[in-house]
Amino acid sequence: MGDLHWDTKVTDVAPNKVMVRGYRIDELMGKVSFAQAIWLILMGELPDENKTKLIEAIFVSSIDHGASPPSCLAARTVASTGANLSASVAAGIMSINRHHGGAIEGCFLALDSALKKANESGMSFDEAAEAVIAEHKEKKKFVPGFGHRLHTADPRTARLFKACEDYGFVGDYLKMARSFEKAFEKGGKSLPLNVDGALGAVLGDLGVPPMMMNGFFMVARVPGLLAHVYEEMTAMKPMRKIDPSDFGYTGPEERHLK
């Protein structure tokens, strides 16, 4: 049958002891935030205070985006059939793919291609951005992470970039993202960076592997999906026709942190 032994670097569990990346969970409880624990289990080390604040901003930025995104519609539709909580939330997560949430990794790859071009050819960031955009146009492909169906200036992007400045994480990927925006503007088409593109740039500067980037979006979106699924189960009729555009908001009026 062959050797069945295999190793993991993630967790170690023994009688009366559970360790994540070498730290005992009972010692972490009450001492580290959820964002720190997520970073630890995904990346292997606990983040410092400034990185923690940025990671928390990343998760908050993607916690929800209304009732119309595919993940929310999928989760609500499955919940409407009478499915249980886990199946309904899972349906939402399964809809996060290349065209929904996937722009995070896609934008990073475009930025990374431009950075390599700048480093290898001596181009400026602006020149490299223009070159990569031209390559996408030639192949009749769009650059992921720029433009938005609703926002002309995504407020989440501005706040994430401000957080990078405040906490000392303005790196080459973020700078290259700005060069892409300038290149689009120069070409006569304003396509500001959306939150997915911003996350691709920020996660790139934080050293997150590209394959894991969309996972950060999934982790952030689960609470939003859970809220929508619970509302669907408790306040809506079963098997209803869910119109992705014809809905209203009846929650609290706009309020601000004190």
Backbone as CSV, one residue per row, in Angstrom:
resi,resn,N_x,N_y,N_z,CA_x,CA_y,CA_z,C_x,C_y,C_z
1,MET,0.818,-1.215,0.000,0.000,0.000,0.000,0.852,1.265,0.000
2,GLY,2.134,1.126,0.284,3.007,2.289,0.255,3.020,3.018,1.585
3,ASP,3.809,4.057,1.640,3.976,4.827,2.866,2.800,5.777,3.045
4,LEU,2.061,5.622,4.137,0.900,6.460,4.391,1.239,7.668,5.253
5,HIS,2.482,7.792,5.684,2.863,8.908,6.557,2.899,10.216,5.775
6,TRP,2.360,11.260,6.357,2.468,12.584,5.748,2.559,13.636,6.846
7,ASP,3.089,14.820,6.506,3.350,15.863,7.489,2.547,17.121,7.206
8,THR,2.272,17.882,8.240,1.636,19.195,8.109,2.359,20.184,9.015
9,LYS,2.475,21.406,8.551,3.104,22.471,9.340,2.060,23.378,9.996
10,VAL,0.782,23.059,9.822,-0.279,23.969,10.257,-0.617,23.803,11.731
11,THR,-1.101,22.623,12.103,-1.522,22.411,13.487,-0.966,21.112,14.048
12,ASP,-0.846,21.090,15.367,-0.419,19.877,16.080,-1.375,19.679,17.243
13,VAL,-2.015,18.541,17.265,-3.002,18.258,18.304,-2.598,17.003,19.065
14,ALA,-2.566,17.108,20.368,-2.258,15.987,21.250,-3.220,16.060,22.428
15,PRO,-3.302,15.010,23.252,-4.207,15.072,24.399,-3.991,16.332,25.238
16,ASN,-5.054,17.100,25.427,-5.047,18.317,26.242,-4.164,19.437,25.681
17,LYS,-3.865,19.399,24.378,-3.040,20.452,23.781,-3.381,20.614,22.307
18,VAL,-3.636,21.868,21.894,-3.875,22.194,20.488,-2.952,23.338,20.119
19,MET,-2.092,23.117,19.132,-1.141,24.142,18.728,-1.341,24.532,17.266
20,VAL,-1.289,25.839,16.995,-1.354,26.383,15.647,-0.027,27.060,15.347
21,ARG,0.684,26.543,14.360,1.986,27.101,13.976,2.911,27.243,15.184
22,GLY,2.806,26.318,16.121,3.690,26.318,17.283,3.151,27.025,18.504
23,TYR,2.051,27.748,18.382,1.446,28.453,19.511,0.265,27.659,20.053
24,ARG,0.172,27.563,21.374,-0.986,26.906,21.982,-2.212,27.800,21.828
25,ILE,-3.301,27.224,21.332,-4.512,28.001,21.111,-5.027,28.602,22.423
26,ASP,-4.951,27.858,23.520,-5.464,28.383,24.783,-4.657,29.585,25.263
27,GLU,-3.391,29.684,24.857,-2.582,30.847,25.215,-2.865,32.032,24.287
28,LEU,-3.283,31.758,23.065,-3.619,32.826,22.128,-4.977,33.452,22.450
29,MET,-5.889,32.642,22.994,-7.257,33.103,23.255,-7.259,34.276,24.230
30,GLY,-7.907,35.369,23.799,-7.976,36.556,24.640,-6.764,37.459,24.533
31,LYS,-5.728,37.005,23.823,-4.508,37.798,23.688,-4.265,38.274,22.260
32,VAL,-4.779,37.546,21.278,-4.618,37.965,19.886,-5.997,38.131,19.257
33,SER,-6.084,39.015,18.272,-7.356,39.233,17.584,-7.606,38.112,16.582
34,PHE,-8.838,38.060,16.086,-9.171,37.053,15.080,-8.336,37.268,13.823
35,ALA,-8.134,38.531,13.452,-7.324,38.832,12.274,-5.894,38.323,12.454
36,GLN,-5.331,38.497,13.648,-3.986,37.993,13.918,-3.945,36.469,13.833
37,ALA,-4.974,35.813,14.371,-5.019,34.354,14.330,-5.142,33.847,12.900
38,ILE,-5.920,34.549,12.078,-6.054,34.156,10.678,-4.709,34.295,9.970
39,TRP,-4.046,35.429,10.175,-2.739,35.635,9.545,-1.746,34.559,9.999
40,LEU,-1.789,34.222,11.284,-0.898,33.194,11.821,-1.109,31.854,11.127
41,ILE,-2.357,31.417,11.027,-2.595,30.090,10.467,-2.341,30.045,8.960
42,LEU,-2.554,31.193,8.275,-2.330,31.220,6.827,-0.872,31.469,6.462
43,MET,-0.221,32.363,7.200,1.118,32.814,6.819,2.230,32.303,7.726
44,GLY,1.882,31.739,8.876,2.896,31.086,9.703,3.432,31.876,10.866
45,GLU,3.213,33.209,10.904,3.731,34.028,11.994,2.680,35.033,12.434
46,LEU,2.782,35.487,13.679,1.886,36.522,14.171,2.309,37.880,13.625
47,PRO,1.379,38.693,13.143,1.723,40.018,12.624,1.941,41.013,13.757
48,ASP,2.767,42.045,13.484,2.955,43.087,14.489,1.737,44.006,14.519
49,GLU,1.785,45.027,15.370,0.606,45.871,15.595,0.138,46.586,14.328
50,ASN,1.064,47.193,13.587,0.674,47.929,12.391,0.138,47.008,11.293
51,LYS,0.800,45.865,11.114,0.320,44.914,10.109,-1.054,44.381,10.505
52,THR,-1.269,44.173,11.792,-2.564,43.698,12.271,-3.676,44.676,11.917
53,LYS,-3.420,45.969,12.106,-4.431,46.986,11.783,-4.770,46.960,10.295
54,LEU,-3.755,46.769,9.459,-3.989,46.717,8.017,-4.763,45.455,7.643
55,ILE,-4.415,44.326,8.236,-5.120,43.072,7.970,-6.587,43.182,8.380
56,GLU,-6.833,43.803,9.514,-8.210,43.986,9.965,-8.986,44.865,8.983
57,ALA,-8.325,45.905,8.460,-8.975,46.762,7.457,-9.298,45.977,6.196
58,ILE,-8.406,45.064,5.815,-8.628,44.215,4.641,-9.892,43.377,4.824
59,PHE,-10.023,42.741,5.971,-11.181,41.881,6.199,-12.484,42.690,6.274
60,VAL,-12.439,43.828,6.939,-13.641,44.657,7.041,-14.077,45.152,5.658
61,SER,-13.109,45.457,4.790,-13.425,46.023,3.469,-14.294,45.094,2.622
62,SER,-14.203,43.802,2.862,-14.916,42.841,2.000,-15.987,42.043,2.729
63,ILE,-16.421,42.520,3.882,-17.371,41.731,4.665,-18.724,41.593,3.963
64,ASP,-19.100,42.580,3.147,-20.336,42.466,2.380,-20.387,43.584,1.345
65,HIS,-21.185,43.377,0.290,-21.359,44.424,-0.717,-22.769,44.372,-1.284
66,GLY,-23.733,44.282,-0.361,-25.123,44.318,-0.790,-25.698,42.959,-1.140
67,ALA,-26.970,42.989,-1.552,-27.704,41.749,-1.819,-27.584,41.263,-3.248
68,SER,-26.898,42.016,-4.123,-26.895,41.648,-5.539,-25.680,40.849,-6.027
69,PRO,-24.537,40.811,-5.332,-23.413,40.007,-5.834,-23.783,38.531,-5.975
70,PRO,-23.145,37.828,-6.902,-23.479,36.413,-7.138,-23.394,35.534,-5.894
71,SER,-22.421,35.785,-5.039,-22.281,34.941,-3.849,-23.487,35.090,-2.929
72,CYS,-23.982,36.317,-2.782,-25.150,36.543,-1.935,-26.402,35.940,-2.564
73,LEU,-26.569,36.135,-3.864,-27.735,35.573,-4.554,-27.738,34.052,-4.481
74,ALA,-26.552,33.461,-4.655,-26.459,31.995,-4.591,-26.820,31.505,-3.195
75,ALA,-26.278,32.170,-2.178,-26.539,31.753,-0.802,-28.015,31.904,-0.451
76,ARG,-28.613,33.034,-0.825,-30.024,33.258,-0.531,-30.920,32.288,-1.310
77,THR,-30.566,32.039,-2.558,-31.377,31.131,-3.379,-31.391,29.725,-2.779
78,VAL,-30.222,29.252,-2.377,-30.145,27.913,-1.778,-30.879,27.890,-0.439
79,ALA,-30.738,28.960,0.349,-31.455,29.025,1.627,-32.964,29.007,1.401
80,SER,-33.389,29.653,0.311,-34.820,29.724,0.003,-35.427,28.363,-0.310
81,THR,-34.611,27.397,-0.676,-35.109,26.055,-0.981,-35.324,25.216,0.263
82,GLY,-34.883,25.733,1.414,-35.003,24.969,2.652,-33.715,24.288,3.062
83,ALA,-32.634,24.589,2.359,-31.331,24.010,2.710,-30.870,24.535,4.065
84,ASN,-29.947,23.817,4.694,-29.482,24.239,6.010,-28.431,25.352,5.900
85,LEU,-27.996,25.825,7.042,-27.079,26.965,7.115,-25.774,26.696,6.382
86,SER,-25.165,25.554,6.636,-23.857,25.277,6.048,-23.942,25.160,4.525
87,ALA,-24.987,24.500,4.032,-25.139,24.346,2.581,-25.363,25.695,1.913
88,SER,-26.142,26.551,2.551,-26.456,27.856,1.965,-25.227,28.757,1.906
89,VAL,-24.473,28.820,3.009,-23.252,29.631,3.026,-22.225,29.050,2.061
90,ALA,-22.138,27.729,2.011,-21.196,27.080,1.091,-21.521,27.418,-0.356
91,ALA,-22.800,27.502,-0.686,-23.200,27.866,-2.054,-22.680,29.248,-2.409
92,GLY,-22.735,30.157,-1.447,-22.198,31.491,-1.677,-20.698,31.465,-1.901
93,ILE,-19.991,30.727,-1.072,-18.531,30.620,-1.207,-18.166,29.980,-2.538
94,MET,-18.920,28.979,-2.971,-18.613,28.284,-4.227,-18.787,29.177,-5.447
95,SER,-19.536,30.291,-5.288,-19.726,31.195,-6.418,-18.611,32.226,-6.525
96,ILE,-17.691,32.236,-5.582,-16.552,33.161,-5.639,-15.489,32.533,-6.527
97,ASN,-15.349,33.075,-7.716,-14.455,32.492,-8.716,-13.797,33.605,-9.541
98,ARG,-13.428,33.311,-10.742,-12.650,34.242,-11.557,-13.340,35.579,-11.771
99,HIS,-14.673,35.573,-11.945,-15.385,36.808,-12.247,-16.045,37.432,-11.030
100,HIS,-15.940,36.818,-9.881,-16.495,37.388,-8.647,-15.499,37.117,-7.524
101,GLY,-14.752,38.141,-7.143,-13.716,37.970,-6.130,-12.373,37.609,-6.718
102,GLY,-12.382,36.982,-7.883,-11.143,36.523,-8.498,-10.265,37.627,-9.045
103,ALA,-10.814,38.845,-9.136,-10.017,39.963,-9.646,-8.866,40.311,-8.708
104,ILE,-8.923,39.850,-7.485,-7.837,40.113,-6.536,-6.547,39.477,-7.053
105,GLU,-6.598,38.187,-7.299,-5.419,37.499,-7.832,-5.101,37.986,-9.238
106,GLY,-6.139,38.197,-10.042,-5.929,38.635,-11.420,-5.229,39.975,-11.501
107,CYS,-5.630,40.910,-10.653,-4.990,42.226,-10.646,-3.544,42.100,-10.177
108,PHE,-3.326,41.304,-9.137,-1.954,41.101,-8.670,-1.065,40.600,-9.798
109,LEU,-1.544,39.632,-10.578,-0.726,39.059,-11.646,-0.392,40.102,-12.705
110,ALA,-1.344,41.002,-12.990,-1.078,42.076,-13.947,-0.038,43.045,-13.388
111,LEU,-0.188,43.402,-12.124,0.780,44.291,-11.479,2.151,43.641,-11.409
112,ASP,2.171,42.354,-11.098,3.436,41.627,-11.005,4.141,41.568,-12.354
113,SER,3.362,41.366,-13.422,3.932,41.347,-14.765,4.568,42.690,-15.094
114,ALA,3.907,43.780,-14.715,4.443,45.111,-14.977,5.701,45.379,-14.157
115,LEU,5.705,44.919,-12.912,6.888,45.116,-12.069,8.094,44.361,-12.623
116,LYS,7.862,43.151,-13.088,8.955,42.376,-13.686,9.471,43.067,-14.943
117,LYS,8.549,43.619,-15.719,8.930,44.322,-16.942,9.780,45.548,-16.599
118,ALA,9.380,46.271,-15.559,10.131,47.461,-15.138,11.520,47.080,-14.637
119,ASN,11.598,46.006,-13.865,12.882,45.585,-13.302,13.832,45.030,-14.360
120,GLU,13.256,44.326,-15.333,14.099,43.673,-16.344,14.504,44.596,-17.488
121,SER,13.645,45.566,-17.808,13.914,46.406,-18.986,14.351,47.817,-18.640
122,GLY,14.239,48.178,-17.373,14.600,49.533,-16.990,13.489,50.544,-17.235
123,MET,12.310,50.079,-17.611,11.172,50.982,-17.794,10.783,51.622,-16.463
124,SER,10.177,52.787,-16.537,9.569,53.360,-15.345,8.292,52.589,-15.036
125,PHE,7.755,52.777,-13.827,6.507,52.110,-13.481,5.400,52.521,-14.449
126,ASP,5.345,53.815,-14.791,4.311,54.303,-15.704,4.432,53.649,-17.079
127,GLU,5.647,53.533,-17.570,5.868,52.921,-18.883,5.509,51.442,-18.863
128,ALA,5.883,50.755,-17.788,5.583,49.321,-17.674,4.077,49.087,-17.592
129,ALA,3.381,49.965,-16.874,1.929,49.841,-16.770,1.281,50.006,-18.141
130,GLU,1.731,50.991,-18.893,1.188,51.221,-20.232,1.452,50.020,-21.137
131,ALA,2.628,49.415,-21.004,2.984,48.270,-21.836,2.096,47.066,-21.532
132,VAL,1.849,46.803,-20.255,1.015,45.655,-19.877,-0.438,45.885,-20.292
133,ILE,-0.922,47.097,-20.152,-2.283,47.404,-20.603,-2.402,47.201,-22.109
134,ALA,-1.376,47.625,-22.847,-1.372,47.442,-24.308,-1.397,45.961,-24.668
135,GLU,-0.658,45.149,-23.918,-0.654,43.704,-24.161,-2.042,43.109,-23.927
136,HIS,-2.708,43.566,-22.885,-4.064,43.074,-22.619,-5.018,43.477,-23.737
137,LYS,-4.894,44.711,-24.211,-5.758,45.173,-25.305,-5.528,44.360,-26.562
138,GLU,-4.270,44.060,-26.831,-3.935,43.283,-28.031,-4.569,41.896,-27.975
139,LYS,-4.649,41.338,-26.774,-5.235,40.016,-26.596,-6.748,40.088,-26.344
140,LYS,-7.279,41.338,-26.387,-8.701,41.590,-26.144,-9.125,41.089,-24.764
141,LYS,-8.264,41.376,-23.796,-8.551,41.031,-22.408,-8.547,42.302,-21.568
142,PHE,-9.394,42.328,-20.553,-9.408,43.476,-19.652,-8.448,43.217,-18.492
143,VAL,-7.977,44.284,-17.887,-7.109,44.158,-16.715,-8.004,44.048,-15.486
144,PRO,-7.961,42.940,-14.755,-8.836,42.772,-13.591,-8.542,43.816,-12.513
145,GLY,-9.569,44.200,-11.776,-9.374,45.058,-10.613,-9.528,46.543,-10.865
146,PHE,-9.895,46.920,-12.096,-10.061,48.343,-12.407,-11.466,48.594,-12.945
147,GLY,-12.082,49.697,-12.468,-13.449,49.996,-12.845,-14.432,49.251,-11.951
148,HIS,-15.663,49.741,-11.895,-16.680,49.111,-11.057,-18.055,49.394,-11.641
149,ARG,-18.956,48.433,-11.525,-20.303,48.577,-12.077,-21.114,49.624,-11.327
150,LEU,-20.701,49.971,-10.106,-21.464,50.910,-9.285,-20.658,52.139,-8.878
151,HIS,-19.443,51.920,-8.436,-18.646,53.011,-7.880,-17.735,53.654,-8.935
152,THR,-17.727,54.985,-8.961,-16.752,55.700,-9.797,-15.484,55.984,-9.007
153,ALA,-15.587,55.958,-7.700,-14.427,56.094,-6.812,-14.713,55.210,-5.600
154,ASP,-14.225,53.992,-5.638,-14.536,53.006,-4.602,-14.016,53.500,-3.242
155,PRO,-14.907,53.780,-2.291,-14.457,54.310,-0.993,-13.587,53.331,-0.216
156,ARG,-13.745,52.067,-0.464,-12.951,51.060,0.234,-11.498,51.105,-0.235
157,THR,-11.308,51.373,-1.526,-9.956,51.479,-2.067,-9.213,52.631,-1.418
158,ALA,-9.867,53.791,-1.358,-9.233,54.969,-0.763,-8.851,54.705,0.687
159,ARG,-9.722,54.035,1.421,-9.435,53.778,2.839,-8.315,52.757,3.007
160,LEU,-8.282,51.746,2.156,-7.207,50.761,2.234,-5.851,51.406,1.944
161,PHE,-5.810,52.257,0.926,-4.545,52.904,0.585,-4.112,53.872,1.686
162,LYS,-5.095,54.547,2.319,-4.771,55.420,3.452,-4.219,54.585,4.603
163,ALA,-4.784,53.399,4.815,-4.290,52.517,5.869,-2.855,52.084,5.580
164,CYS,-2.550,51.806,4.320,-1.183,51.438,3.947,-0.214,52.574,4.270
165,GLU,-0.633,53.799,4.002,0.202,54.961,4.315,0.354,55.131,5.823
166,ASP,-0.742,54.994,6.541,-0.717,55.187,7.997,0.150,54.155,8.699
167,TYR,0.122,52.910,8.220,0.798,51.820,8.915,2.130,51.412,8.279
168,GLY,2.558,52.159,7.248,3.891,51.931,6.679,3.999,50.763,5.725
169,PHE,2.975,50.552,4.889,3.008,49.437,3.952,2.750,49.872,2.510
170,VAL,3.324,51.002,2.124,3.230,51.443,0.741,4.391,50.827,-0.029
171,GLY,4.087,49.753,-0.784,5.116,49.030,-1.507,4.990,49.184,-3.009
172,ASP,5.782,48.404,-3.733,5.834,48.524,-5.193,4.522,48.147,-5.870
173,TYR,3.794,47.183,-5.305,2.534,46.781,-5.952,1.508,47.907,-5.861
174,LEU,1.450,48.563,-4.725,0.532,49.684,-4.588,0.927,50.813,-5.537
175,LYS,2.233,51.101,-5.606,2.708,52.157,-6.508,2.414,51.808,-7.965
176,MET,2.576,50.541,-8.327,2.295,50.127,-9.696,0.801,50.233,-9.995
177,ALA,-0.036,49.954,-9.005,-1.483,50.095,-9.201,-1.834,51.531,-9.548
178,ARG,-1.188,52.479,-8.903,-1.412,53.891,-9.212,-0.937,54.213,-10.630
179,SER,0.150,53.576,-11.050,0.633,53.788,-12.415,-0.362,53.258,-13.437
180,PHE,-1.022,52.152,-13.121,-2.062,51.620,-14.010,-3.214,52.612,-14.128
181,GLU,-3.617,53.192,-12.999,-4.696,54.174,-13.045,-4.318,55.352,-13.943
182,LYS,-3.077,55.819,-13.805,-2.613,56.933,-14.644,-2.588,56.540,-16.110
183,ALA,-2.194,55.293,-16.379,-2.132,54.829,-17.770,-3.520,54.768,-18.398
184,PHE,-4.493,54.294,-17.648,-5.869,54.264,-18.153,-6.365,55.677,-18.417
185,GLU,-6.078,56.580,-17.491,-6.492,57.980,-17.643,-5.835,58.599,-18.872
186,LYS,-4.560,58.313,-19.063,-3.820,58.825,-20.216,-4.404,58.297,-21.519
187,GLY,-4.911,57.074,-21.476,-5.508,56.467,-22.669,-6.920,56.929,-22.940
188,GLY,-7.417,57.814,-22.106,-8.742,58.377,-22.343,-9.882,57.631,-21.694
189,LYS,-9.564,56.687,-20.820,-10.615,55.921,-20.164,-10.312,55.829,-18.675
190,SER,-11.087,56.528,-17.864,-10.863,56.516,-16.430,-11.365,55.203,-15.833
191,LEU,-10.441,54.391,-15.336,-10.784,53.121,-14.693,-10.082,53.058,-13.344
192,PRO,-10.680,53.678,-12.333,-10.044,53.668,-11.014,-9.990,52.270,-10.425
193,LEU,-9.029,52.057,-9.584,-8.848,50.773,-8.912,-10.043,50.487,-8.013
194,ASN,-10.618,49.287,-8.139,-11.696,48.904,-7.235,-11.126,48.143,-6.042
195,VAL,-11.984,47.735,-5.120,-11.473,47.123,-3.889,-10.751,45.807,-4.159
196,ASP,-11.201,45.044,-5.169,-10.508,43.798,-5.498,-9.077,44.079,-5.960
197,GLY,-8.939,45.073,-6.852,-7.606,45.432,-7.311,-6.747,45.957,-6.185
198,ALA,-7.352,46.759,-5.304,-6.614,47.290,-4.158,-6.120,46.151,-3.265
199,LEU,-6.971,45.154,-3.067,-6.566,44.006,-2.246,-5.430,43.236,-2.905
200,GLY,-5.477,43.111,-4.239,-4.383,42.445,-4.936,-3.060,43.156,-4.711
201,ALA,-3.099,44.499,-4.768,-1.884,45.284,-4.565,-1.402,45.193,-3.117
202,VAL,-2.316,45.372,-2.176,-1.938,45.378,-0.760,-1.440,44.003,-0.320
203,LEU,-2.159,42.952,-0.701,-1.733,41.599,-0.327,-0.400,41.245,-0.982
204,GLY,-0.176,41.772,-2.193,1.116,41.562,-2.839,2.241,42.194,-2.045
205,ASP,2.021,43.412,-1.577,3.040,44.087,-0.774,3.237,43.417,0.576
206,LEU,2.216,42.704,1.055,2.337,41.987,2.328,2.965,40.604,2.159
207,GLY,3.214,40.209,0.909,3.872,38.927,0.672,2.965,37.721,0.672
208,VAL,1.665,37.929,0.479,0.725,36.803,0.437,0.853,36.090,-0.910
209,PRO,0.970,34.765,-0.926,1.051,34.026,-2.190,-0.185,34.276,-3.049
210,PRO,-0.035,34.472,-4.360,-1.177,34.758,-5.232,-2.313,33.752,-5.107
211,MET,-1.983,32.478,-4.989,-2.998,31.433,-4.924,-3.888,31.579,-3.679
212,MET,-3.372,32.261,-2.658,-4.109,32.401,-1.409,-4.931,33.694,-1.354
213,MET,-4.676,34.620,-2.280,-5.283,35.954,-2.175,-6.797,35.932,-2.192
214,ASN,-7.409,35.197,-3.106,-8.873,35.144,-3.155,-9.447,34.538,-1.878
215,GLY,-8.628,33.743,-1.182,-9.059,33.160,0.084,-9.313,34.211,1.151
216,PHE,-8.537,35.302,1.109,-8.777,36.382,2.063,-10.166,36.972,1.849
217,PHE,-10.570,37.084,0.583,-11.903,37.576,0.256,-12.961,36.604,0.780
218,MET,-12.726,35.313,0.632,-13.685,34.316,1.099,-13.855,34.402,2.614
219,VAL,-12.738,34.504,3.332,-12.803,34.594,4.790,-13.601,35.825,5.204
220,ALA,-13.335,36.955,4.522,-14.017,38.204,4.865,-15.502,38.138,4.561
221,ARG,-15.893,37.458,3.500,-17.279,37.475,3.039,-18.188,36.515,3.804
222,VAL,-17.646,35.525,4.491,-18.476,34.545,5.193,-19.457,35.196,6.172
223,PRO,-19.054,36.156,7.027,-20.042,36.763,7.927,-21.180,37.448,7.187
224,GLY,-20.870,38.115,6.073,-21.921,38.747,5.279,-22.889,37.724,4.724
225,LEU,-22.349,36.624,4.204,-23.210,35.562,3.681,-24.073,34.964,4.787
226,LEU,-23.483,34.779,5.945,-24.223,34.234,7.083,-25.395,35.138,7.459
227,ALA,-25.159,36.455,7.450,-26.227,37.402,7.784,-27.358,37.334,6.762
228,HIS,-26.997,37.269,5.472,-28.022,37.195,4.417,-28.794,35.880,4.479
229,VAL,-28.088,34.796,4.727,-28.747,33.484,4.799,-29.716,33.439,5.984
230,TYR,-29.277,33.959,7.121,-30.159,33.957,8.296,-31.409,34.785,8.024
231,GLU,-31.220,35.960,7.390,-32.373,36.796,7.054,-33.304,36.077,6.087
232,GLU,-32.737,35.394,5.108,-33.548,34.655,4.133,-34.359,33.565,4.823
233,MET,-33.734,32.867,5.751,-34.395,31.761,6.435,-35.491,32.220,7.384
234,THR,-35.293,33.390,7.982,-36.201,33.815,9.051,-37.209,34.888,8.637
235,ALA,-36.964,35.568,7.507,-37.835,36.695,7.166,-38.458,36.608,5.779
236,MET,-38.076,35.619,4.987,-38.560,35.534,3.606,-39.374,34.255,3.381
237,LYS,-40.225,34.301,2.371,-40.996,33.114,1.999,-40.093,32.126,1.272
238,PRO,-40.321,30.841,1.439,-39.497,29.847,0.739,-39.763,29.844,-0.766
239,MET,-38.758,29.419,-1.507,-38.864,29.257,-2.959,-39.345,30.532,-3.662
240,ARG,-38.916,31.710,-3.162,-39.337,32.952,-3.788,-38.445,33.271,-4.986
241,LYS,-38.922,34.100,-5.888,-38.117,34.583,-6.999,-37.296,35.767,-6.502
242,ILE,-35.986,35.626,-6.532,-35.110,36.655,-5.984,-34.600,37.555,-7.102
243,ASP,-35.111,38.768,-7.145,-34.690,39.736,-8.161,-33.417,40.430,-7.663
244,PRO,-32.321,40.360,-8.413,-31.049,40.933,-7.946,-31.007,42.454,-7.937
245,SER,-32.044,43.102,-8.488,-32.022,44.569,-8.532,-33.213,45.218,-7.837
246,ASP,-34.322,44.498,-7.713,-35.530,45.090,-7.152,-35.654,44.769,-5.664
247,PHE,-34.843,45.432,-4.874,-34.940,45.243,-3.433,-34.659,46.575,-2.745
248,GLY,-35.126,46.714,-1.518,-34.927,47.942,-0.760,-34.174,47.671,0.525
249,TYR,-33.722,48.748,1.162,-32.981,48.632,2.416,-33.848,49.159,3.548
250,THR,-34.011,48.379,4.611,-34.839,48.788,5.750,-34.066,48.737,7.060
251,GLY,-32.742,48.732,6.976,-31.908,48.708,8.173,-31.752,50.088,8.795
252,PRO,-30.824,50.257,9.722,-30.614,51.535,10.409,-30.227,52.640,9.423
253,GLU,-30.570,53.870,9.767,-30.123,55.027,8.998,-28.598,55.129,9.104
254,GLU,-27.995,55.894,8.209,-26.533,56.054,8.243,-26.096,56.548,9.631
255,ARG,-25.089,55.891,10.160,-24.564,56.281,11.465,-23.036,56.233,11.421
256,HIS,-22.407,56.879,12.370,-20.954,57.037,12.333,-20.336,56.658,13.671
257,LEU,-19.092,56.221,13.625,-18.373,55.885,14.845,-18.112,57.154,15.647
258,LYS,-18.198,57.039,16.948,-17.934,58.194,17.820,-16.438,58.307,18.119
